Amino acid sequence: MSASSNQQHFQVLIIGAGAAGISVAARIAKKLPANSIAIVDPSTKHYYQPLWTLVGGGVGRREDTEREQRTLIPAGATWIHDAVEELEPDDDRVALKSGAKVGYDYLVVCPGIQLDWHKVDGLAGNVGKHGICSNYSYDTVQHTWPTIQATKQGRALFTHPSTPIKCGGAPQKIMYLAESTFRHNGVRQDIEVEFVCGMGSSFAVPKYQKVLDGIMQRRNIRATYLYDLVAIKPEQRVAVFAKVGDPNDRFERDYSMIHVTPPMSAPDFIKRSPLANEGGWCEADKGTMQSPKYANVFALGDASSLPTSKTGAAIRKQAPACAENLLAVMAGRQPTATYDGYTSCPLVTDYGKLVLAEFDYDKNLKETFPFDQGKERWSMYMLKKHVLPKLYWHGMLKGRA
């Protein structure tokens, strides 16, 4: 249901109806009186984003990743169909774009991550044109497969910014699918494939880094690290890169196609709020997810300061602990549930092949299956394509998984 204008105060206010917000709401709604929870989110749609890699690779339907937001709001929770303008934690309230203010006893901050298309000169408005594509939004993902199919020669570029991003492996996944497609189409020998990454290596965990580096070497994919995409000259099909930390150190690459992963950051309303840390992320204890400044505020998901990869799998482990700790604080107890930084990145390396990376804050392996997950496997590809979406829609978002 939607909130009427006179509903101005809730026991729990959740900012964001993405994976984190819906999962937490589903868990606590079972324990609290009806209509004591509200979720603020301006989007009428909800997306299962992990499948966008397969959509961009030509083996998934964009429409299958979309649901109506109203169908996912847990029973007993109120959906405020509006966007946050300002966080006012000193007054236990939130100001909305509409001008309304909503008070709360407890706040859960999980609005997701912001795509900063504007930080790459020449990018905004040009995705889907001039050989530019990106899997990183529902509005752009449908351009990726036609762009890959149309590439017959020249250079195919795949970028990864130095900022934190959601699903850190995704910029490489689509590259591997594209390279495989070039081979299938008989044009691979006429195309140079290059990965230009603002990070210092292909992956943060040594075991999986070694695997990915080996795949790139075996498939003749060039990798350039510590350079960010800063501009595109669409008409000329030229990309401009600058060294991380030294914007004057630049080089240009011409291209036939470029898959862009835009820079990302916390939403602007978090950056300018008292809840933000120096990096602009919503500050939270990495174990309990409680704010160090405001005991009645919790944060999780992509907009939080939690020092782990920003993935749906991470949220699947964060949400139960966050919900448990929130209920404990509401009952006057100390938060005791601890999130260990678990995250997972299903690394698609080809059609029918996947490396399932799982690890914690300290980069310790947290592998689920009793075999070496550093090997490319068909079974793990099937897990990603068929099992995980069902787990998401019917388990995680229902507070059951």
Sine and cosine of phi, psi and omega as CSV:
sin_phi,cos_phi,sin_psi,cos_psi,sin_omega,cos_omega
0.00,0.00,0.38,-0.93,0.05,-1.00
-0.99,-0.15,0.47,-0.88,-0.03,-1.00
-0.98,0.18,0.63,-0.77,0.14,-0.99
-1.00,0.09,0.23,-0.97,-0.17,-0.99
-0.92,0.39,-0.34,0.94,-0.04,-1.00
-1.00,0.00,-0.03,1.00,0.05,-1.00
-1.00,0.03,0.99,-0.17,-0.17,-0.99
-0.91,-0.42,-0.08,1.00,-0.06,-1.00
-0.60,-0.80,0.70,-0.71,0.00,-1.00
-0.73,-0.69,0.46,-0.89,0.06,-1.00
-0.90,0.43,-0.71,0.70,0.04,-1.00
-0.80,-0.60,0.79,-0.61,0.09,-1.00
-0.91,-0.41,0.81,-0.59,0.00,-1.00
-0.93,-0.37,0.80,-0.59,0.03,-1.00
-0.99,-0.15,0.94,-0.35,0.01,-1.00
0.93,-0.37,0.82,-0.57,0.03,-1.00
-0.93,-0.36,0.61,0.79,0.12,-0.99
-1.00,0.06,-0.39,-0.92,-0.03,-1.00
-0.84,0.54,-0.69,0.72,-0.06,-1.00
-0.94,0.34,-0.76,0.65,-0.07,-1.00
-0.89,0.45,-0.71,0.70,0.00,-1.00
-0.92,0.40,-0.64,0.77,-0.03,-1.00
-0.90,0.43,-0.71,0.71,0.02,-1.00
-0.91,0.41,-0.70,0.71,-0.01,-1.00
-0.86,0.50,-0.67,0.74,-0.01,-1.00
-0.88,0.47,-0.58,0.81,-0.03,-1.00
-0.97,0.25,-0.67,0.74,-0.07,-1.00
-1.00,0.10,-0.37,0.93,-0.01,-1.00
-0.89,0.46,-0.46,0.89,0.00,-1.00
-0.95,0.31,-0.30,0.96,-0.11,-0.99
-0.94,-0.34,-0.15,0.99,-0.11,-0.99
-0.89,-0.46,0.36,-0.93,0.05,-1.00
-0.88,0.48,0.48,-0.88,0.02,-1.00
-0.85,0.52,0.59,-0.80,0.07,-1.00
0.91,0.40,0.33,0.94,0.09,-1.00
-1.00,-0.06,-0.11,0.99,-0.02,-1.00
-0.89,-0.45,0.68,-0.74,0.15,-0.99
-0.78,-0.62,0.56,-0.83,0.05,-1.00
-0.86,-0.50,0.83,-0.55,0.03,-1.00
-0.99,-0.15,0.84,-0.54,0.07,-1.00
-0.31,-0.95,0.74,-0.68,-0.04,-1.00
-0.99,0.11,-0.22,0.98,-0.12,-0.99
-1.00,0.09,0.70,-0.71,0.07,-1.00
-1.00,0.05,-0.14,0.99,-0.03,-1.00
-0.88,-0.48,0.43,-0.90,0.06,-1.00
-0.79,-0.62,0.70,-0.72,-0.12,-0.99
-0.85,-0.52,0.66,-0.75,0.18,-0.98
-1.00,-0.04,1.00,-0.03,-0.19,-0.98
-0.94,0.33,-0.48,0.88,-0.02,-1.00
-0.83,0.55,-0.41,0.91,-0.01,-1.00
-0.99,0.16,-0.14,0.99,-0.02,-1.00
-0.89,0.46,-0.46,0.89,0.10,-0.99
-0.85,0.52,-0.71,0.70,-0.03,-1.00
-0.96,0.29,-0.54,0.84,0.10,-0.99
-0.88,0.47,-0.74,0.68,0.02,-1.00
-0.90,0.43,-0.45,0.89,0.02,-1.00
-1.00,0.02,0.10,1.00,0.10,-0.99
0.99,0.11,0.18,0.98,-0.04,-1.00
-0.82,-0.57,0.43,0.90,0.06,-1.00
-0.49,-0.87,0.42,-0.91,0.03,-1.00
-0.98,-0.20,0.79,-0.61,0.01,-1.00
-0.82,0.58,-0.65,0.76,-0.08,-1.00
-0.89,0.46,-0.44,0.90,-0.02,-1.00
-0.95,0.30,-0.22,0.97,-0.03,-1.00
-1.00,-0.06,0.00,1.00,-0.15,-0.99
-0.92,-0.39,0.66,-0.75,0.14,-0.99
-0.72,-0.69,0.38,-0.93,0.13,-0.99
-0.96,0.29,0.78,-0.62,-0.04,-1.00
-0.84,0.54,-0.64,0.76,-0.08,-1.00
-0.87,0.49,-0.45,0.89,-0.02,-1.00
-0.98,0.22,-0.18,0.98,-0.09,-1.00
-0.96,-0.29,-0.22,0.98,0.02,-1.00
-0.91,0.41,0.83,-0.56,-0.06,-1.00
-0.88,0.48,0.52,-0.85,0.08,-1.00
-0.85,0.53,0.70,-0.72,0.00,-1.00
1.00,-0.03,-0.13,0.99,0.04,-1.00
-0.96,-0.28,0.52,-0.85,0.01,-1.00
-0.98,-0.21,0.75,-0.66,0.06,-1.00
-0.99,-0.11,0.89,-0.46,0.11,-0.99
-1.00,-0.10,0.96,-0.28,-0.09,-1.00
-0.99,0.13,0.98,0.18,-0.08,-1.00
-0.37,-0.93,0.16,-0.99,0.02,-1.00
-0.91,-0.42,0.50,-0.87,0.02,-1.00
-0.98,0.20,0.70,-0.72,0.08,-1.00
-0.98,-0.21,-0.74,0.68,-0.02,-1.00
-0.59,-0.81,0.57,-0.82,0.16,-0.99
-0.99,-0.15,0.75,-0.66,-0.03,-1.00
-0.79,-0.61,0.93,0.36,-0.12,-0.99
-0.92,0.39,-0.39,0.92,0.04,-1.00
-0.93,0.38,-0.40,0.92,0.01,-1.00
-0.94,-0.35,0.15,0.99,0.00,-1.00
0.79,0.62,0.78,0.63,0.03,-1.00
-0.44,-0.90,0.26,-0.97,-0.01,-1.00
-0.78,-0.63,0.72,-0.70,0.08,-1.00
-1.00,-0.09,0.72,-0.69,-0.06,-1.00
-0.97,-0.23,0.30,-0.95,0.00,-1.00
-0.85,0.52,-0.55,0.83,-0.03,-1.00
-0.94,0.34,-0.20,0.98,-0.06,-1.00
0.98,-0.20,-0.22,0.97,0.01,-1.00
-0.95,0.31,0.41,-0.91,0.11,-0.99
-0.85,-0.53,0.66,-0.75,-0.03,-1.00
-0.83,-0.55,0.82,-0.57,0.04,-1.00
-1.00,-0.02,0.32,-0.95,0.00,-1.00
-0.48,-0.88,0.37,-0.93,0.21,-0.98
-1.00,0.01,-0.62,0.78,-0.01,-1.00
-0.70,-0.72,0.59,-0.80,-0.06,-1.00
-0.83,-0.56,0.71,-0.70,0.12,-0.99
-0.88,-0.48,0.86,-0.50,-0.09,-1.00
-0.97,-0.26,0.91,-0.43,-0.01,-1.00
-0.39,-0.92,0.86,0.50,-0.06,-1.00
-0.99,0.13,0.00,1.00,-0.05,-1.00
1.00,0.09,-0.11,-0.99,-0.13,-0.99
-0.97,-0.25,0.44,-0.90,-0.03,-1.00
-0.98,-0.19,0.76,-0.65,0.06,-1.00
-1.00,0.03,0.88,-0.48,-0.08,-1.00
-0.99,-0.16,0.91,0.41,0.01,-1.00
-0.82,0.58,-0.58,0.82,-0.10,-1.00
-0.92,0.39,-0.25,0.97,-0.04,-1.00
-0.99,0.15,-0.08,1.00,0.13,-0.99
-0.94,-0.35,0.94,-0.34,-0.03,-1.00
-0.84,0.54,0.75,-0.66,0.06,-1.00
1.00,0.04,-0.05,1.00,-0.07,-1.00
-1.00,0.07,-0.74,0.67,-0.09,-1.00
-0.84,0.55,0.77,-0.64,0.03,-1.00
1.00,0.09,-0.11,0.99,-0.06,-1.00
-0.93,-0.38,-0.01,1.00,0.06,-1.00
-0.93,0.38,0.78,-0.62,-0.10,-1.00
0.99,-0.17,-0.06,1.00,0.04,-1.00
-0.79,-0.61,0.33,-0.95,0.16,-0.99
0.81,0.59,0.54,0.84,0.04,-1.00
0.97,0.25,0.23,0.97,-0.03,-1.00
-0.99,-0.16,0.76,-0.66,0.05,-1.00
-0.60,-0.80,0.26,-0.97,0.05,-1.00
-0.33,-0.94,0.75,-0.67,0.06,-1.00
-0.99,0.14,0.02,1.00,-0.24,-0.97
-1.00,0.05,0.18,0.98,0.19,-0.98
-0.47,-0.88,0.40,-0.92,0.01,-1.00
-0.88,0.47,-0.54,0.84,-0.05,-1.00
-0.97,0.24,-0.30,0.96,-0.05,-1.00
-0.92,-0.39,-0.34,0.94,-0.18,-0.98
-0.89,0.46,-0.44,0.90,-0.05,-1.00
-0.94,0.33,-0.23,0.97,0.00,-1.00
-0.99,0.12,-0.30,0.95,-0.16,-0.99
-0.91,0.41,-0.77,0.64,-0.08,-1.00
-0.89,0.45,-0.72,0.69,0.07,-1.00
-0.87,0.50,-0.57,0.82,0.02,-1.00
-0.92,0.40,-0.69,0.72,0.04,-1.00
-0.88,0.47,-0.73,0.69,-0.04,-1.00
-0.90,0.44,-0.52,0.86,-0.04,-1.00
-0.99,0.15,-0.18,0.98,-0.06,-1.00
-1.00,0.09,0.89,-0.46,-0.07,-1.00
-0.88,-0.47,-0.32,0.95,-0.02,-1.00
-0.32,-0.95,0.09,-1.00,0.05,-1.00
1.00,-0.02,-0.61,-0.79,-0.08,-1.00
-0.85,-0.53,0.70,-0.72,0.11,-0.99
-0.94,-0.34,0.89,-0.45,-0.03,-1.00
-0.97,-0.24,0.59,-0.81,0.05,-1.00
-0.72,-0.69,0.84,-0.55,-0.14,-0.99
-0.93,-0.36,0.42,-0.91,0.03,-1.00
-0.59,-0.81,0.90,-0.44,-0.06,-1.00
-0.97,0.26,0.20,-0.98,0.02,-1.00
-0.99,0.15,-0.20,0.98,0.04,-1.00
-0.97,0.26,0.35,-0.94,0.22,-0.98
-0.85,0.52,0.56,-0.83,0.03,-1.00
-0.68,-0.73,0.34,-0.94,0.11,-0.99
-0.98,0.21,0.68,-0.74,-0.05,-1.00
0.79,0.61,0.99,0.17,-0.09,-1.00
-0.88,0.48,-0.32,0.95,0.01,-1.00
-1.00,0.04,-0.23,0.97,-0.13,-0.99
-0.87,0.50,-0.60,0.80,0.03,-1.00
-0.87,0.50,-0.51,0.86,0.05,-1.00
-0.99,0.13,-0.57,0.82,-0.06,-1.00
-0.84,0.55,-0.75,0.66,-0.04,-1.00
-0.93,0.36,-0.48,0.88,0.06,-1.00
-0.90,0.43,-0.69,0.72,0.00,-1.00
-0.91,0.41,-0.63,0.78,0.03,-1.00
-0.92,0.38,-0.63,0.77,0.03,-1.00
-0.90,0.43,-0.71,0.71,0.00,-1.00
-0.88,0.48,-0.63,0.78,0.05,-1.00
-0.90,0.43,-0.64,0.77,0.02,-1.00
-0.91,0.42,-0.65,0.76,0.04,-1.00
-0.86,0.51,-0.65,0.76,0.03,-1.00
-0.90,0.43,-0.71,0.71,-0.01,-1.00
-0.88,0.48,-0.60,0.80,-0.02,-1.00
-0.99,0.14,-0.05,1.00,0.04,-1.00
0.97,0.26,0.38,0.92,-0.04,-1.00
-0.88,-0.48,0.08,1.00,-0.11,-0.99
-0.85,0.53,-0.60,0.80,-0.05,-1.00
-0.92,0.38,-0.27,0.96,-0.02,-1.00
-0.98,-0.20,0.09,1.00,-0.07,-1.00
-0.80,-0.60,0.77,-0.64,0.15,-0.99
-1.00,-0.05,0.81,-0.59,0.00,-1.00
-0.96,-0.27,0.79,-0.62,-0.04,-1.00
-0.69,-0.72,0.70,-0.71,0.08,-1.00
-0.96,-0.27,0.89,-0.46,0.02,-1.00
-0.91,-0.41,0.89,-0.45,-0.22,-0.97
-0.80,-0.59,0.71,-0.71,0.03,-1.00
-0.98,0.20,-0.18,0.98,0.05,-1.00
-1.00,0.09,0.10,-1.00,-0.06,-1.00
-1.00,0.02,-0.15,0.99,-0.03,-1.00
-0.38,-0.93,0.08,-1.00,-0.05,-1.00
-0.96,0.28,-0.43,0.90,-0.02,-1.00
-0.34,-0.94,0.46,-0.89,-0.12,-0.99
-0.99,0.16,-0.33,0.95,-0.04,-1.00
-0.97,-0.23,0.84,-0.54,-0.12,-0.99
-0.80,0.61,-0.66,0.75,-0.03,-1.00
-0.85,0.52,-0.74,0.67,-0.06,-1.00
-0.98,0.20,-0.50,0.87,0.09,-1.00
-0.86,0.51,-0.70,0.71,-0.01,-1.00
-0.88,0.48,-0.65,0.76,0.01,-1.00
-0.90,0.44,-0.75,0.66,-0.05,-1.00
-0.92,0.40,-0.66,0.76,0.05,-1.00
-0.87,0.50,-0.64,0.77,0.02,-1.00
-0.91,0.41,-0.64,0.77,0.03,-1.00
-0.90,0.44,-0.69,0.72,0.00,-1.00
-0.90,0.44,-0.66,0.75,0.00,-1.00
-0.91,0.42,-0.69,0.72,-0.03,-1.00
-0.90,0.43,-0.55,0.84,-0.07,-1.00
-0.98,-0.20,0.22,0.98,0.11,-0.99
0.85,0.53,0.74,0.67,0.08,-1.00
-0.97,-0.24,0.82,-0.57,-0.01,-1.00
-0.99,0.17,0.66,-0.75,0.03,-1.00
-0.84,-0.55,0.75,-0.66,0.05,-1.00
-0.81,-0.59,0.83,-0.56,-0.09,-1.00
-0.94,-0.35,0.33,-0.94,0.05,-1.00
0.91,0.41,0.51,0.86,0.13,-0.99
-0.77,-0.64,0.72,-0.69,0.02,-1.00
-0.98,-0.22,0.60,-0.80,0.19,-0.98
-0.95,0.32,0.85,-0.52,-0.03,-1.00
-0.90,-0.44,-0.32,0.95,0.00,-1.00
-0.37,-0.93,0.46,-0.89,0.15,-0.99
-0.78,-0.62,0.70,-0.71,0.14,-0.99
-0.97,-0.24,1.00,-0.03,-0.21,-0.98
-0.86,0.51,-0.69,0.72,-0.07,-1.00
-0.90,0.44,-0.61,0.79,-0.01,-1.00
-1.00,0.06,-0.18,0.98,-0.11,-0.99
0.81,0.58,0.85,0.53,0.03,-1.00
-0.79,-0.61,0.74,-0.68,0.06,-1.00
-0.95,-0.31,0.64,-0.77,-0.02,-1.00
-0.92,-0.40,0.80,-0.61,-0.01,-1.00
-0.88,-0.47,0.57,-0.82,0.04,-1.00
-0.80,-0.59,0.60,-0.80,0.00,-1.00
-0.92,0.39,0.68,-0.73,0.03,-1.00
-0.88,0.47,0.84,-0.55,0.00,-1.00
1.00,0.03,-0.14,0.99,0.01,-1.00
-0.59,-0.81,0.98,0.18,-0.11,-0.99
-0.89,0.45,-0.23,0.97,0.02,-1.00
-0.99,0.13,-0.28,0.96,0.05,-1.00
-1.00,0.05,0.98,-0.20,-0.13,-0.99
-0.77,-0.64,0.39,-0.92,0.21,-0.98
-0.57,-0.82,0.32,-0.95,0.00,-1.00
-0.88,-0.48,0.52,-0.86,0.09,-1.00
-0.73,-0.68,0.76,-0.65,0.19,-0.98
-0.99,0.15,0.35,-0.94,-0.07,-1.00
-0.48,-0.88,0.41,-0.91,0.21,-0.98
-1.00,-0.02,-0.62,0.78,0.12,-0.99
-0.62,-0.79,0.46,-0.89,0.08,-1.00
-0.64,-0.77,0.83,-0.56,0.13,-0.99
-0.99,-0.11,0.88,-0.47,-0.12,-0.99
-0.97,-0.23,0.79,-0.61,0.24,-0.97
-0.98,-0.18,0.94,-0.35,-0.10,-1.00
-0.94,0.34,0.41,-0.91,0.16,-0.99
-0.86,0.52,0.46,-0.89,-0.02,-1.00
-0.70,-0.72,0.38,-0.92,0.01,-1.00
-0.38,-0.93,0.11,-0.99,0.11,-0.99
-0.92,0.39,0.48,-0.88,0.07,-1.00
-0.80,0.60,0.54,-0.84,-0.09,-1.00
-0.85,0.52,-0.58,0.82,-0.03,-1.00
-0.92,0.40,-0.40,0.92,0.10,-0.99
-0.98,0.20,-0.70,0.72,-0.03,-1.00
-0.80,0.60,-0.64,0.77,-0.09,-1.00
-1.00,-0.06,0.16,0.99,-0.07,-1.00
-0.99,-0.15,0.30,-0.95,0.08,-1.00
-0.91,0.42,-0.22,0.98,-0.03,-1.00
-0.99,0.13,-0.21,0.98,-0.12,-0.99
-0.99,0.17,0.54,-0.84,0.18,-0.98
-1.00,0.02,-0.14,-0.99,-0.06,-1.00
-0.89,0.46,-0.49,0.87,0.01,-1.00
-0.99,0.11,-0.05,1.00,0.01,-1.00
1.00,-0.05,-0.04,1.00,-0.02,-1.00
-1.00,0.08,0.44,-0.90,0.01,-1.00
-0.95,0.31,0.91,-0.43,-0.15,-0.99
-0.95,0.31,0.72,-0.70,0.00,-1.00
-0.49,-0.87,0.55,-0.84,0.11,-0.99
-0.88,0.48,0.75,-0.66,-0.15,-0.99
-0.94,0.33,-0.28,0.96,0.06,-1.00
-1.00,-0.08,-0.77,0.64,-0.10,-0.99
-1.00,-0.08,-0.31,0.95,-0.05,-1.00
0.94,0.33,0.20,0.98,0.06,-1.00
-0.99,0.11,0.60,-0.80,0.05,-1.00
-0.91,0.41,0.69,-0.73,0.04,-1.00
-0.96,0.28,-0.26,0.97,-0.04,-1.00
-0.98,-0.18,-0.53,0.85,-0.08,-1.00
-0.76,-0.65,0.93,-0.38,-0.11,-0.99
-0.92,0.40,-0.32,0.95,-0.02,-1.00
-0.99,-0.15,0.28,0.96,0.00,-1.00
-0.84,-0.53,0.71,-0.70,0.09,-1.00
-0.81,-0.58,0.44,-0.90,0.04,-1.00
-0.63,-0.78,0.60,-0.80,0.06,-1.00
-0.44,-0.90,0.12,-0.99,0.03,-1.00
0.99,0.15,-0.27,-0.96,-0.20,-0.98
-0.92,0.40,-0.46,0.89,-0.04,-1.00
-1.00,0.07,-0.08,1.00,-0.05,-1.00
-1.00,0.10,0.22,-0.98,0.02,-1.00
-1.00,0.08,0.02,1.00,-0.05,-1.00
-0.82,0.57,0.85,-0.53,-0.15,-0.99
-0.99,0.14,0.87,0.49,0.04,-1.00
-0.68,-0.73,0.14,-0.99,0.02,-1.00
-0.90,0.43,0.57,-0.82,-0.07,-1.00
-1.00,-0.03,1.00,0.03,-0.07,-1.00
-0.74,-0.68,0.34,-0.94,0.10,-1.00
-0.90,0.44,-0.54,0.84,0.02,-1.00
-0.91,0.42,-0.60,0.80,0.06,-1.00
-0.90,0.44,-0.69,0.73,0.00,-1.00
-0.89,0.45,-0.56,0.83,0.01,-1.00
-0.87,0.50,-0.51,0.86,0.05,-1.00
-1.00,-0.01,-0.49,0.87,0.02,-1.00
-0.94,0.35,-0.69,0.72,-0.15,-0.99
-0.85,0.52,-0.73,0.69,0.01,-1.00
-0.88,0.47,-0.66,0.75,0.00,-1.00
-0.92,0.38,-0.66,0.76,0.01,-1.00
-0.90,0.44,-0.71,0.70,0.00,-1.00
-0.88,0.47,-0.68,0.73,0.01,-1.00
-0.89,0.46,-0.68,0.73,-0.01,-1.00
-0.94,0.35,-0.61,0.79,0.05,-1.00
-0.88,0.48,-0.74,0.68,0.01,-1.00
-0.89,0.45,-0.58,0.81,0.04,-1.00
-0.90,0.44,-0.73,0.68,0.00,-1.00
-0.90,0.43,-0.63,0.78,0.04,-1.00
-0.89,0.46,-0.47,0.88,0.00,-1.00
-1.00,-0.03,0.09,1.00,0.04,-1.00
1.00,0.08,0.24,0.97,0.01,-1.00
-0.97,-0.25,0.20,-0.98,0.07,-1.00
-0.99,0.16,0.55,-0.84,0.07,-1.00
-0.95,0.31,0.77,-0.64,-0.06,-1.00
-0.85,-0.53,-0.31,0.95,0.02,-1.00
-0.94,0.34,0.66,-0.76,-0.08,-1.00
-0.81,-0.58,0.76,-0.65,0.11,-0.99
-1.00,-0.09,0.79,-0.62,-0.13,-0.99
-1.00,-0.09,0.12,0.99,0.01,-1.00
1.00,-0.01,0.13,0.99,0.00,-1.00
-0.80,0.61,0.71,-0.71,0.16,-0.99
-0.53,-0.85,0.30,-0.95,0.02,-1.00
-0.67,-0.74,0.61,-0.79,0.07,-1.00
-0.74,-0.68,0.98,-0.22,0.07,-1.00
-0.96,0.27,0.98,-0.22,-0.12,-0.99
-1.00,0.02,0.99,-0.15,0.08,-1.00
-0.93,0.37,0.84,-0.54,-0.03,-1.00
-0.92,-0.39,-0.13,0.99,0.06,-1.00
-0.06,-1.00,0.12,-0.99,0.12,-0.99
-0.92,0.39,0.87,-0.50,-0.02,-1.00
0.99,0.13,0.23,0.97,0.02,-1.00
-0.69,-0.72,0.68,-0.73,-0.02,-1.00
-0.46,-0.89,0.65,-0.76,0.14,-0.99
-0.96,-0.28,0.87,-0.49,-0.04,-1.00
-1.00,-0.06,0.99,-0.17,0.02,-1.00
-1.00,0.08,0.77,-0.64,0.05,-1.00
-0.64,-0.77,0.76,-0.66,-0.07,-1.00
-0.30,-0.95,0.14,-0.99,-0.04,-1.00
-0.90,-0.44,-0.20,-0.98,-0.03,-1.00
-0.79,0.61,-0.64,0.77,-0.09,-1.00
-1.00,-0.01,0.23,0.97,-0.01,-1.00
0.91,0.42,0.32,0.95,0.14,-0.99
-0.96,0.29,0.62,-0.78,0.02,-1.00
-0.93,0.36,0.68,-0.73,0.04,-1.00
-0.78,-0.62,0.75,0.66,-0.14,-0.99
-0.94,0.34,0.65,-0.76,-0.10,-1.00
-0.99,0.11,-0.60,0.80,-0.19,-0.98
-0.99,-0.16,0.44,-0.90,-0.08,-1.00
-1.00,0.10,0.68,0.73,0.09,-1.00
-0.53,-0.85,0.16,-0.99,-0.05,-1.00
-0.95,0.31,0.95,-0.31,-0.03,-1.00
-0.98,0.18,0.00,1.00,0.08,-1.00
-0.99,0.15,-0.03,1.00,0.03,-1.00
-0.99,-0.17,0.57,-0.82,0.05,-1.00
-0.93,0.36,0.79,-0.62,-0.08,-1.00
-0.70,-0.72,0.64,-0.77,0.11,-0.99
-0.92,0.39,-0.63,0.78,-0.05,-1.00
-0.88,0.48,-0.62,0.78,-0.01,-1.00
-0.96,0.29,-0.51,0.86,0.10,-0.99
-0.91,0.42,-0.67,0.74,0.04,-1.00
-0.90,0.43,-0.60,0.80,0.06,-1.00
-0.85,0.52,-0.73,0.68,-0.01,-1.00
-0.91,0.42,-0.70,0.71,-0.14,-0.99
-0.96,0.27,-0.60,0.80,-0.16,-0.99
-0.89,-0.45,-0.58,0.82,-0.12,-0.99
-1.00,0.03,-0.75,0.66,-0.09,-1.00
-0.88,0.47,-0.61,0.79,0.07,-1.00
-0.87,0.50,-0.64,0.76,0.02,-1.00
-0.92,0.40,-0.66,0.76,0.04,-1.00
-0.86,0.50,-0.62,0.78,-0.01,-1.00
-0.92,0.40,-0.84,0.54,-0.11,-0.99
-0.93,0.38,-0.64,0.76,-0.17,-0.99
-0.97,-0.23,-0.23,0.97,0.01,-1.00
-0.92,-0.39,-0.92,0.39,-0.10,-0.99
-0.86,0.51,-0.76,0.64,-0.06,-1.00
-0.95,0.30,-0.20,0.98,0.07,-1.00
-0.99,-0.13,0.01,1.00,-0.01,-1.00
0.97,0.23,0.37,0.93,-0.07,-1.00
-0.93,-0.36,-0.14,0.99,-0.05,-1.00
-0.57,-0.82,0.00,0.00,0.00,0.00
